[in-house]
């Protein structure tokens, strides 16, 4: 299982919705993959980020940090070759990352 498949599977287990993956090689100098998913509330977004990080550590996947935990409307988890965006619906609609990376 690839890192992207692992991340998408864990986000699905954590009840994330609208989970999408973008291969951004050649478009981004900082990562190869972007995964975006939606959580229904700040509590769910925060819990999804915490659980994803815990599952990655259990699986031996190094995490390089997270941003956005204090407001939890959009949390970014940096896994090196994959960056994960966990967003509330309003933030996802406002920033439209799919249009940026598609």
Phi and psi restraints in degrees (range 20) as a CNS / XPLOR table:
assign (resid 1 and name C) (resid 2 and name N)
       (resid 2 and name CA) (resid 2 and name C) 1.0 -76.3 20.0 2
assign (resid 2 and name N) (resid 2 and name CA)
       (resid 2 and name C) (resid 3 and name N) 1.0 167.1 20.0 2
assign (resid 2 and name C) (resid 3 and name N)
       (resid 3 and name CA) (resid 3 and name C) 1.0 -60.8 20.0 2
assign (resid 3 and name N) (resid 3 and name CA)
       (resid 3 and name C) (resid 4 and name N) 1.0 -42.1 20.0 2
assign (resid 3 and name C) (resid 4 and name N)
       (resid 4 and name CA) (resid 4 and name C) 1.0 -61.7 20.0 2
assign (resid 4 and name N) (resid 4 and name CA)
       (resid 4 and name C) (resid 5 and name N) 1.0 -45.6 20.0 2
assign (resid 4 and name C) (resid 5 and name N)
       (resid 5 and name CA) (resid 5 and name C) 1.0 -61.7 20.0 2
assign (resid 5 and name N) (resid 5 and name CA)
       (resid 5 and name C) (resid 6 and name N) 1.0 -42.0 20.0 2
assign (resid 5 and name C) (resid 6 and name N)
       (resid 6 and name CA) (resid 6 and name C) 1.0 -59.2 20.0 2
assign (resid 6 and name N) (resid 6 and name CA)
       (resid 6 and name C) (resid 7 and name N) 1.0 -49.4 20.0 2
assign (resid 6 and name C) (resid 7 and name N)
       (resid 7 and name CA) (resid 7 and name C) 1.0 -62.3 20.0 2
assign (resid 7 and name N) (resid 7 and name CA)
       (resid 7 and name C) (resid 8 and name N) 1.0 -47.4 20.0 2
assign (resid 7 and name C) (resid 8 and name N)
       (resid 8 and name CA) (resid 8 and name C) 1.0 -63.6 20.0 2
assign (resid 8 and name N) (resid 8 and name CA)
       (resid 8 and name C) (resid 9 and name N) 1.0 -38.0 20.0 2
assign (resid 8 and name C) (resid 9 and name N)
       (resid 9 and name CA) (resid 9 and name C) 1.0 -64.2 20.0 2
assign (resid 9 and name N) (resid 9 and name CA)
       (resid 9 and name C) (resid 10 and name N) 1.0 -45.0 20.0 2
assign (resid 9 and name C) (resid 10 and name N)
       (resid 10 and name CA) (resid 10 and name C) 1.0 -65.4 20.0 2
assign (resid 10 and name N) (resid 10 and name CA)
       (resid 10 and name C) (resid 11 and name N) 1.0 -41.8 20.0 2
assign (resid 10 and name C) (resid 11 and name N)
       (resid 11 and name CA) (resid 11 and name C) 1.0 -63.7 20.0 2
assign (resid 11 and name N) (resid 11 and name CA)
       (resid 11 and name C) (resid 12 and name N) 1.0 -37.7 20.0 2
assign (resid 11 and name C) (resid 12 and name N)
       (resid 12 and name CA) (resid 12 and name C) 1.0 -64.8 20.0 2
assign (resid 12 and name N) (resid 12 and name CA)
       (resid 12 and name C) (resid 13 and name N) 1.0 -43.6 20.0 2
assign (resid 12 and name C) (resid 13 and name N)
       (resid 13 and name CA) (resid 13 and name C) 1.0 -58.7 20.0 2
assign (resid 13 and name N) (resid 13 and name CA)
       (resid 13 and name C) (resid 14 and name N) 1.0 -33.4 20.0 2
assign (resid 13 and name C) (resid 14 and name N)
       (resid 14 and name CA) (resid 14 and name C) 1.0 -87.3 20.0 2
assign (resid 14 and name N) (resid 14 and name CA)
       (resid 14 and name C) (resid 15 and name N) 1.0 11.9 20.0 2
assign (resid 14 and name C) (resid 15 and name N)
       (resid 15 and name CA) (resid 15 and name C) 1.0 70.4 20.0 2
assign (resid 15 and name N) (resid 15 and name CA)
       (resid 15 and name C) (resid 16 and name N) 1.0 26.0 20.0 2
assign (resid 15 and name C) (resid 16 and name N)
       (resid 16 and name CA) (resid 16 and name C) 1.0 -69.4 20.0 2
assign (resid 16 and name N) (resid 16 and name CA)
       (resid 16 and name C) (resid 17 and name N) 1.0 150.7 20.0 2
assign (resid 16 and name C) (resid 17 and name N)
       (resid 17 and name CA) (resid 17 and name C) 1.0 -121.7 20.0 2
assign (resid 17 and name N) (resid 17 and name CA)
       (resid 17 and name C) (resid 18 and name N) 1.0 164.5 20.0 2
assign (resid 17 and name C) (resid 18 and name N)
       (resid 18 and name CA) (resid 18 and name C) 1.0 49.8 20.0 2
assign (resid 18 and name N) (resid 18 and name CA)
       (resid 18 and name C) (resid 19 and name N) 1.0 49.1 20.0 2
assign (resid 18 and name C) (resid 19 and name N)
       (resid 19 and name CA) (resid 19 and name C) 1.0 -80.8 20.0 2
assign (resid 19 and name N) (resid 19 and name CA)
       (resid 19 and name C) (resid 20 and name N) 1.0 123.0 20.0 2
assign (resid 19 and name C) (resid 20 and name N)
       (resid 20 and name CA) (resid 20 and name C) 1.0 -131.6 20.0 2
assign (resid 20 and name N) (resid 20 and name CA)
       (resid 20 and name C) (resid 21 and name N) 1.0 155.4 20.0 2
assign (resid 20 and name C) (resid 21 and name N)
       (resid 21 and name CA) (resid 21 and name C) 1.0 -124.6 20.0 2
assign (resid 21 and name N) (resid 21 and name CA)
       (resid 21 and name C) (resid 22 and name N) 1.0 139.0 20.0 2
assign (resid 21 and name C) (resid 22 and name N)
       (resid 22 and name CA) (resid 22 and name C) 1.0 -126.7 20.0 2
assign (resid 22 and name N) (resid 22 and name CA)
       (resid 22 and name C) (resid 23 and name N) 1.0 129.5 20.0 2
assign (resid 22 and name C) (resid 23 and name N)
       (resid 23 and name CA) (resid 23 and name C) 1.0 -83.4 20.0 2
assign (resid 23 and name N) (resid 23 and name CA)
       (resid 23 and name C) (resid 24 and name N) 1.0 113.5 20.0 2
assign (resid 23 and name C) (resid 24 and name N)
       (resid 24 and name CA) (resid 24 and name C) 1.0 -111.3 20.0 2
assign (resid 24 and name N) (resid 24 and name CA)
       (resid 24 and name C) (resid 25 and name N) 1.0 18.8 20.0 2
assign (resid 24 and name C) (resid 25 and name N)
       (resid 25 and name CA) (resid 25 and name C) 1.0 -59.4 20.0 2
assign (resid 25 and name N) (resid 25 and name CA)
       (resid 25 and name C) (resid 26 and name N) 1.0 131.3 20.0 2
assign (resid 25 and name C) (resid 26 and name N)
       (resid 26 and name CA) (resid 26 and name C) 1.0 87.7 20.0 2
assign (resid 26 and name N) (resid 26 and name CA)
       (resid 26 and name C) (resid 27 and name N) 1.0 -16.2 20.0 2
assign (resid 26 and name C) (resid 27 and name N)
       (resid 27 and name CA) (resid 27 and name C) 1.0 -106.0 20.0 2
assign (resid 27 and name N) (resid 27 and name CA)
       (resid 27 and name C) (resid 28 and name N) 1.0 -23.8 20.0 2
assign (resid 27 and name C) (resid 28 and name N)
       (resid 28 and name CA) (resid 28 and name C) 1.0 -129.7 20.0 2
assign (resid 28 and name N) (resid 28 and name CA)
       (resid 28 and name C) (resid 29 and name N) 1.0 138.8 20.0 2
assign (resid 28 and name C) (resid 29 and name N)
       (resid 29 and name CA) (resid 29 and name C) 1.0 -91.6 20.0 2
assign (resid 29 and name N) (resid 29 and name CA)
       (resid 29 and name C) (resid 30 and name N) 1.0 -5.0 20.0 2
assign (resid 29 and name C) (resid 30 and name N)
       (resid 30 and name CA) (resid 30 and name C) 1.0 -107.0 20.0 2
assign (resid 30 and name N) (resid 30 and name CA)
       (resid 30 and name C) (resid 31 and name N) 1.0 -14.7 20.0 2
assign (resid 30 and name C) (resid 31 and name N)
       (resid 31 and name CA) (resid 31 and name C) 1.0 -157.8 20.0 2
assign (resid 31 and name N) (resid 31 and name CA)
       (resid 31 and name C) (resid 32 and name N) 1.0 168.7 20.0 2
assign (resid 31 and name C) (resid 32 and name N)
       (resid 32 and name CA) (resid 32 and name C) 1.0 -102.2 20.0 2
assign (resid 32 and name N) (resid 32 and name CA)
       (resid 32 and name C) (resid 33 and name N) 1.0 -27.4 20.0 2
assign (resid 32 and name C) (resid 33 and name N)
       (resid 33 and name CA) (resid 33 and name C) 1.0 -136.3 20.0 2
assign (resid 33 and name N) (resid 33 and name CA)
       (resid 33 and name C) (resid 34 and name N) 1.0 145.0 20.0 2
assign (resid 33 and name C) (resid 34 and name N)
       (resid 34 and name CA) (resid 34 and name C) 1.0 -122.1 20.0 2
assign (resid 34 and name N) (resid 34 and name CA)
       (resid 34 and name C) (resid 35 and name N) 1.0 133.7 20.0 2
assign (resid 34 and name C) (resid 35 and name N)
       (resid 35 and name CA) (resid 35 and name C) 1.0 -120.9 20.0 2
assign (resid 35 and name N) (resid 35 and name CA)
       (resid 35 and name C) (resid 36 and name N) 1.0 131.8 20.0 2
assign (resid 35 and name C) (resid 36 and name N)
       (resid 36 and name CA) (resid 36 and name C) 1.0 -123.4 20.0 2
assign (resid 36 and name N) (resid 36 and name CA)
       (resid 36 and name C) (resid 37 and name N) 1.0 136.7 20.0 2
assign (resid 36 and name C) (resid 37 and name N)
       (resid 37 and name CA) (resid 37 and name C) 1.0 -147.3 20.0 2
assign (resid 37 and name N) (resid 37 and name CA)
       (resid 37 and name C) (resid 38 and name N) 1.0 163.2 20.0 2
assign (resid 37 and name C) (resid 38 and name N)
       (resid 38 and name CA) (resid 38 and name C) 1.0 -113.0 20.0 2
assign (resid 38 and name N) (resid 38 and name CA)
       (resid 38 and name C) (resid 39 and name N) 1.0 138.3 20.0 2
assign (resid 38 and name C) (resid 39 and name N)
       (resid 39 and name CA) (resid 39 and name C) 1.0 -115.5 20.0 2
assign (resid 39 and name N) (resid 39 and name CA)
       (resid 39 and name C) (resid 40 and name N) 1.0 156.0 20.0 2
assign (resid 39 and name C) (resid 40 and name N)
       (resid 40 and name CA) (resid 40 and name C) 1.0 -84.0 20.0 2
assign (resid 40 and name N) (resid 40 and name CA)
       (resid 40 and name C) (resid 41 and name N) 1.0 -15.6 20.0 2
assign (resid 40 and name C) (resid 41 and name N)
       (resid 41 and name CA) (resid 41 and name C) 1.0 -156.7 20.0 2
assign (resid 41 and name N) (resid 41 and name CA)
       (resid 41 and name C) (resid 42 and name N) 1.0 167.3 20.0 2
assign (resid 41 and name C) (resid 42 and name N)
       (resid 42 and name CA) (resid 42 and name C) 1.0 -62.0 20.0 2
assign (resid 42 and name N) (resid 42 and name CA)
       (resid 42 and name C) (resid 43 and name N) 1.0 -36.6 20.0 2
assign (resid 42 and name C) (resid 43 and name N)
       (resid 43 and name CA) (resid 43 and name C) 1.0 -62.6 20.0 2
assign (resid 43 and name N) (resid 43 and name CA)
       (resid 43 and name C) (resid 44 and name N) 1.0 -44.1 20.0 2
assign (resid 43 and name C) (resid 44 and name N)
       (resid 44 and name CA) (resid 44 and name C) 1.0 -68.7 20.0 2
assign (resid 44 and name N) (resid 44 and name CA)
       (resid 44 and name C) (resid 45 and name N) 1.0 -42.0 20.0 2
assign (resid 44 and name C) (resid 45 and name N)
       (resid 45 and name CA) (resid 45 and name C) 1.0 -58.7 20.0 2
assign (resid 45 and name N) (resid 45 and name CA)
       (resid 45 and name C) (resid 46 and name N) 1.0 -46.0 20.0 2
assign (resid 45 and name C) (resid 46 and name N)
       (resid 46 and name CA) (resid 46 and name C) 1.0 -63.7 20.0 2
assign (resid 46 and name N) (resid 46 and name CA)
       (resid 46 and name C) (resid 47 and name N) 1.0 -45.2 20.0 2
assign (resid 46 and name C) (resid 47 and name N)
       (resid 47 and name CA) (resid 47 and name C) 1.0 -64.3 20.0 2
assign (resid 47 and name N) (resid 47 and name CA)
       (resid 47 and name C) (resid 48 and name N) 1.0 -39.2 20.0 2
assign (resid 47 and name C) (resid 48 and name N)
       (resid 48 and name CA) (resid 48 and name C) 1.0 -62.9 20.0 2
assign (resid 48 and name N) (resid 48 and name CA)
       (resid 48 and name C) (resid 49 and name N) 1.0 -43.3 20.0 2
assign (resid 48 and name C) (resid 49 and name N)
       (resid 49 and name CA) (resid 49 and name C) 1.0 -63.0 20.0 2
assign (resid 49 and name N) (resid 49 and name CA)
       (resid 49 and name C) (resid 50 and name N) 1.0 -47.4 20.0 2
assign (resid 49 and name C) (resid 50 and name N)
       (resid 50 and name CA) (resid 50 and name C) 1.0 -59.2 20.0 2
assign (resid 50 and name N) (resid 50 and name CA)
       (resid 50 and name C) (resid 51 and name N) 1.0 -46.8 20.0 2
assign (resid 50 and name C) (resid 51 and name N)
       (resid 51 and name CA) (resid 51 and name C) 1.0 -68.3 20.0 2
assign (resid 51 and name N) (resid 51 and name CA)
       (resid 51 and name C) (resid 52 and name N) 1.0 -37.5 20.0 2
assign (resid 51 and name C) (resid 52 and name N)
       (resid 52 and name CA) (resid 52 and name C) 1.0 -62.0 20.0 2
assign (resid 52 and name N) (resid 52 and name CA)
       (resid 52 and name C) (resid 53 and name N) 1.0 -44.8 20.0 2
assign (resid 52 and name C) (resid 53 and name N)
       (resid 53 and name CA) (resid 53 and name C) 1.0 -62.2 20.0 2
assign (resid 53 and name N) (resid 53 and name CA)
       (resid 53 and name C) (resid 54 and name N) 1.0 -42.9 20.0 2
assign (resid 53 and name C) (resid 54 and name N)
       (resid 54 and name CA) (resid 54 and name C) 1.0 -63.0 20.0 2
assign (resid 54 and name N) (resid 54 and name CA)
       (resid 54 and name C) (resid 55 and name N) 1.0 -43.5 20.0 2
assign (resid 54 and name C) (resid 55 and name N)
       (resid 55 and name CA) (resid 55 and name C) 1.0 -65.7 20.0 2
assign (resid 55 and name N) (resid 55 and name CA)
       (resid 55 and name C) (resid 56 and name N) 1.0 -38.3 20.0 2
assign (resid 55 and name C) (resid 56 and name N)
       (resid 56 and name CA) (resid 56 and name C) 1.0 -63.0 20.0 2
assign (resid 56 and name N) (resid 56 and name CA)
       (resid 56 and name C) (resid 57 and name N) 1.0 -45.5 20.0 2
assign (resid 56 and name C) (resid 57 and name N)
       (resid 57 and name CA) (resid 57 and name C) 1.0 -61.0 20.0 2
assign (resid 57 and name N) (resid 57 and name CA)
       (resid 57 and name C) (resid 58 and name N) 1.0 -41.8 20.0 2
assign (resid 57 and name C) (resid 58 and name N)
       (resid 58 and name CA) (resid 58 and name C) 1.0 -60.1 20.0 2
assign (resid 58 and name N) (resid 58 and name CA)
       (resid 58 and name C) (resid 59 and name N) 1.0 -36.1 20.0 2
assign (resid 58 and name C) (resid 59 and name N)
       (resid 59 and name CA) (resid 59 and name C) 1.0 -86.8 20.0 2
assign (resid 59 and name N) (resid 59 and name CA)
       (resid 59 and name C) (resid 60 and name N) 1.0 0.3 20.0 2
assign (resid 59 and name C) (resid 60 and name N)
       (resid 60 and name CA) (resid 60 and name C) 1.0 81.5 20.0 2
assign (resid 60 and name N) (resid 60 and name CA)
       (resid 60 and name C) (resid 61 and name N) 1.0 17.5 20.0 2
assign (resid 60 and name C) (resid 61 and name N)
       (resid 61 and name CA) (resid 61 and name C) 1.0 -90.7 20.0 2
assign (resid 61 and name N) (resid 61 and name CA)
       (resid 61 and name C) (resid 62 and name N) 1.0 125.2 20.0 2
assign (resid 61 and name C) (resid 62 and name N)
       (resid 62 and name CA) (resid 62 and name C) 1.0 -75.1 20.0 2
assign (resid 62 and name N) (resid 62 and name CA)
       (resid 62 and name C) (resid 63 and name N) 1.0 135.5 20.0 2
assign (resid 62 and name C) (resid 63 and name N)
       (resid 63 and name CA) (resid 63 and name C) 1.0 -108.5 20.0 2
assign (resid 63 and name N) (resid 63 and name CA)
       (resid 63 and name C) (resid 64 and name N) 1.0 140.2 20.0 2
assign (resid 63 and name C) (resid 64 and name N)
       (resid 64 and name CA) (resid 64 and name C) 1.0 -106.8 20.0 2
assign (resid 64 and name N) (resid 64 and name CA)
       (resid 64 and name C) (resid 65 and name N) 1.0 2.0 20.0 2
assign (resid 64 and name C) (resid 65 and name N)
       (resid 65 and name CA) (resid 65 and name C) 1.0 140.9 20.0 2
assign (resid 65 and name N) (resid 65 and name CA)
       (resid 65 and name C) (resid 66 and name N) 1.0 172.5 20.0 2
assign (resid 65 and name C) (resid 66 and name N)
       (resid 66 and name CA) (resid 66 and name C) 1.0 -145.6 20.0 2
assign (resid 66 and name N) (resid 66 and name CA)
       (resid 66 and name C) (resid 67 and name N) 1.0 150.5 20.0 2
assign (resid 66 and name C) (resid 67 and name N)
       (resid 67 and name CA) (resid 67 and name C) 1.0 -133.9 20.0 2
assign (resid 67 and name N) (resid 67 and name CA)
       (resid 67 and name C) (resid 68 and name N) 1.0 147.2 20.0 2
assign (resid 67 and name C) (resid 68 and name N)
       (resid 68 and name CA) (resid 68 and name C) 1.0 99.3 20.0 2
assign (resid 68 and name N) (resid 68 and name CA)
       (resid 68 and name C) (resid 69 and name N) 1.0 5.0 20.0 2
assign (resid 68 and name C) (resid 69 and name N)
       (resid 69 and name CA) (resid 69 and name C) 1.0 -62.6 20.0 2
assign (resid 69 and name N) (resid 69 and name CA)
       (resid 69 and name C) (resid 70 and name N) 1.0 -32.4 20.0 2
assign (resid 69 and name C) (resid 70 and name N)
       (resid 70 and name CA) (resid 70 and name C) 1.0 -67.3 20.0 2
assign (resid 70 and name N) (resid 70 and name CA)
       (resid 70 and name C) (resid 71 and name N) 1.0 -33.8 20.0 2
assign (resid 70 and name C) (resid 71 and name N)
       (resid 71 and name CA) (resid 71 and name C) 1.0 -102.6 20.0 2
assign (resid 71 and name N) (resid 71 and name CA)
       (resid 71 and name C) (resid 72 and name N) 1.0 -29.1 20.0 2
assign (resid 71 and name C) (resid 72 and name N)
       (resid 72 and name CA) (resid 72 and name C) 1.0 57.0 20.0 2
assign (resid 72 and name N) (resid 72 and name CA)
       (resid 72 and name C) (resid 73 and name N) 1.0 28.6 20.0 2
assign (resid 72 and name C) (resid 73 and name N)
       (resid 73 and name CA) (resid 73 and name C) 1.0 -92.2 20.0 2
assign (resid 73 and name N) (resid 73 and name CA)
       (resid 73 and name C) (resid 74 and name N) 1.0 -18.9 20.0 2
assign (resid 73 and name C) (resid 74 and name N)
       (resid 74 and name CA) (resid 74 and name C) 1.0 -155.4 20.0 2
assign (resid 74 and name N) (resid 74 and name CA)
       (resid 74 and name C) (resid 75 and name N) 1.0 112.2 20.0 2
assign (resid 74 and name C) (resid 75 and name N)
       (resid 75 and name CA) (resid 75 and name C) 1.0 -113.8 20.0 2
assign (resid 75 and name N) (resid 75 and name CA)
       (resid 75 and name C) (resid 76 and name N) 1.0 132.4 20.0 2
assign (resid 75 and name C) (resid 76 and name N)
       (resid 76 and name CA) (resid 76 and name C) 1.0 -108.1 20.0 2
assign (resid 76 and name N) (resid 76 and name CA)
       (resid 76 and name C) (resid 77 and name N) 1.0 127.6 20.0 2
assign (resid 76 and name C) (resid 77 and name N)
       (resid 77 and name CA) (resid 77 and name C) 1.0 -113.9 20.0 2
assign (resid 77 and name N) (resid 77 and name CA)
       (resid 77 and name C) (resid 78 and name N) 1.0 120.8 20.0 2
assign (resid 77 and name C) (resid 78 and name N)
       (resid 78 and name CA) (resid 78 and name C) 1.0 -95.7 20.0 2
assign (resid 78 and name N) (resid 78 and name CA)
       (resid 78 and name C) (resid 79 and name N) 1.0 114.6 20.0 2
assign (resid 78 and name C) (resid 79 and name N)
       (resid 79 and name CA) (resid 79 and name C) 1.0 -111.4 20.0 2
assign (resid 79 and name N) (resid 79 and name CA)
       (resid 79 and name C) (resid 80 and name N) 1.0 22.8 20.0 2
assign (resid 79 and name C) (resid 80 and name N)
       (resid 80 and name CA) (resid 80 and name C) 1.0 80.5 20.0 2
assign (resid 80 and name N) (resid 80 and name CA)
       (resid 80 and name C) (resid 81 and name N) 1.0 -95.4 20.0 2
assign (resid 80 and name C) (resid 81 and name N)
       (resid 81 and name CA) (resid 81 and name C) 1.0 -73.3 20.0 2
assign (resid 81 and name N) (resid 81 and name CA)
       (resid 81 and name C) (resid 82 and name N) 1.0 -8.8 20.0 2
assign (resid 81 and name C) (resid 82 and name N)
       (resid 82 and name CA) (resid 82 and name C) 1.0 -136.3 20.0 2
assign (resid 82 and name N) (resid 82 and name CA)
       (resid 82 and name C) (resid 83 and name N) 1.0 130.1 20.0 2
assign (resid 82 and name C) (resid 83 and name N)
       (resid 83 and name CA) (resid 83 and name C) 1.0 -112.9 20.0 2
assign (resid 83 and name N) (resid 83 and name CA)
       (resid 83 and name C) (resid 84 and name N) 1.0 131.4 20.0 2
assign (resid 83 and name C) (resid 84 and name N)
       (resid 84 and name CA) (resid 84 and name C) 1.0 -110.4 20.0 2
assign (resid 84 and name N) (resid 84 and name CA)
       (resid 84 and name C) (resid 85 and name N) 1.0 129.0 20.0 2
assign (resid 84 and name C) (resid 85 and name N)
       (resid 85 and name CA) (resid 85 and name C) 1.0 -110.5 20.0 2
assign (resid 85 and name N) (resid 85 and name CA)
       (resid 85 and name C) (resid 86 and name N) 1.0 116.8 20.0 2
assign (resid 85 and name C) (resid 86 and name N)
       (resid 86 and name CA) (resid 86 and name C) 1.0 -111.7 20.0 2
assign (resid 86 and name N) (resid 86 and name CA)
       (resid 86 and name C) (resid 87 and name N) 1.0 115.8 20.0 2
assign (resid 86 and name C) (resid 87 and name N)
       (resid 87 and name CA) (resid 87 and name C) 1.0 -130.2 20.0 2
assign (resid 87 and name N) (resid 87 and name CA)
       (resid 87 and name C) (resid 88 and name N) 1.0 148.3 20.0 2
assign (resid 87 and name C) (resid 88 and name N)
       (resid 88 and name CA) (resid 88 and name C) 1.0 -74.1 20.0 2
assign (resid 88 and name N) (resid 88 and name CA)
       (resid 88 and name C) (resid 89 and name N) 1.0 156.9 20.0 2
assign (resid 88 and name C) (resid 89 and name N)
       (resid 89 and name CA) (resid 89 and name C) 1.0 -55.4 20.0 2
assign (resid 89 and name N) (resid 89 and name CA)
       (resid 89 and name C) (resid 90 and name N) 1.0 -44.9 20.0 2
assign (resid 89 and name C) (resid 90 and name N)
       (resid 90 and name CA) (resid 90 and name C) 1.0 -60.6 20.0 2
assign (resid 90 and name N) (resid 90 and name CA)
       (resid 90 and name C) (resid 91 and name N) 1.0 -43.5 20.0 2
assign (resid 90 and name C) (resid 91 and name N)
       (resid 91 and name CA) (resid 91 and name C) 1.0 -65.9 20.0 2
assign (resid 91 and name N) (resid 91 and name CA)
       (resid 91 and name C) (resid 92 and name N) 1.0 -40.3 20.0 2
assign (resid 91 and name C) (resid 92 and name N)
       (resid 92 and name CA) (resid 92 and name C) 1.0 -64.6 20.0 2
assign (resid 92 and name N) (resid 92 and name CA)
       (resid 92 and name C) (resid 93 and name N) 1.0 -41.3 20.0 2
assign (resid 92 and name C) (resid 93 and name N)
       (resid 93 and name CA) (resid 93 and name C) 1.0 -68.4 20.0 2
assign (resid 93 and name N) (resid 93 and name CA)
       (resid 93 and name C) (resid 94 and name N) 1.0 -36.3 20.0 2
assign (resid 93 and name C) (resid 94 and name N)
       (resid 94 and name CA) (resid 94 and name C) 1.0 -68.9 20.0 2
assign (resid 94 and name N) (resid 94 and name CA)
       (resid 94 and name C) (resid 95 and name N) 1.0 -46.5 20.0 2
assign (resid 94 and name C) (resid 95 and name N)
       (resid 95 and name CA) (resid 95 and name C) 1.0 -87.6 20.0 2
assign (resid 95 and name N) (resid 95 and name CA)
       (resid 95 and name C) (resid 96 and name N) 1.0 -19.9 20.0 2
assign (resid 95 and name C) (resid 96 and name N)
       (resid 96 and name CA) (resid 96 and name C) 1.0 43.8 20.0 2
assign (resid 96 and name N) (resid 96 and name CA)
       (resid 96 and name C) (resid 97 and name N) 1.0 55.7 20.0 2
assign (resid 96 and name C) (resid 97 and name N)
       (resid 97 and name CA) (resid 97 and name C) 1.0 -59.8 20.0 2
assign (resid 97 and name N) (resid 97 and name CA)
       (resid 97 and name C) (resid 98 and name N) 1.0 -29.8 20.0 2
assign (resid 97 and name C) (resid 98 and name N)
       (resid 98 and name CA) (resid 98 and name C) 1.0 -58.1 20.0 2
assign (resid 98 and name N) (resid 98 and name CA)
       (resid 98 and name C) (resid 99 and name N) 1.0 -41.4 20.0 2
assign (resid 98 and name C) (resid 99 and name N)
       (resid 99 and name CA) (resid 99 and name C) 1.0 -67.2 20.0 2
assign (resid 99 and name N) (resid 99 and name CA)
       (resid 99 and name C) (resid 100 and name N) 1.0 -35.3 20.0 2
assign (resid 99 and name C) (resid 100 and name N)
       (resid 100 and name CA) (resid 100 and name C) 1.0 -67.0 20.0 2
assign (resid 100 and name N) (resid 100 and name CA)
       (resid 100 and name C) (resid 101 and name N) 1.0 -42.1 20.0 2
assign (resid 100 and name C) (resid 101 and name N)
       (resid 101 and name CA) (resid 101 and name C) 1.0 -99.8 20.0 2
assign (resid 101 and name N) (resid 101 and name CA)
       (resid 101 and name C) (resid 102 and name N) 1.0 -12.4 20.0 2
